[in-house]
Amino acid sequence: MDDGKWRSVKEYLSKVWDNPSAYPNEALLLSLSQEEISSVFTKKRLELVKILRDKRPANVTELSRLAGRKLTAVLRDLYLLEKFQIVKMEKKGKNIAPQIAKSVIVIPLAKIEAKEMARTVAR
């Protein structure tokens, strides 16, 4: 991550840290084991998240077509991502409209104590 992106992330996290009630639905902090990280964030699931972010498909069928994957496989992955609050599935009539649930997802790669997190965000 280049310095500009890292600076933006730190600034955003600092705002959330200082006033979490102002950002109740914007950020998600996941505390996952190494096994959970590798089972949740597969290449195909990350591709679905990227397509949702970039192309905003109207429904799961369109997402399936854009990803070049079977509808049942896409649905299975979306429901798992929904379980971890990474995507949300909104039923609109007969259609299911998947969306990115949070604008920022933070996944610490090491166990970090609260005091250390506060120092990291303040830097």
PyMOL commands that set and color helices and strands:
alter all, ss='L'
color gray80, all
select helices_A, chain A and resi 3-18+20-22+34-40+43-55+60-67+71-83+114-122
alter helices_A, ss='H'
color red, helices_A
select strands_A, chain A and resi 27-29+87-92+95-100+104-106
alter strands_A, ss='S'
color yellow, strands_A
deselect
rebuild
show_as cartoon
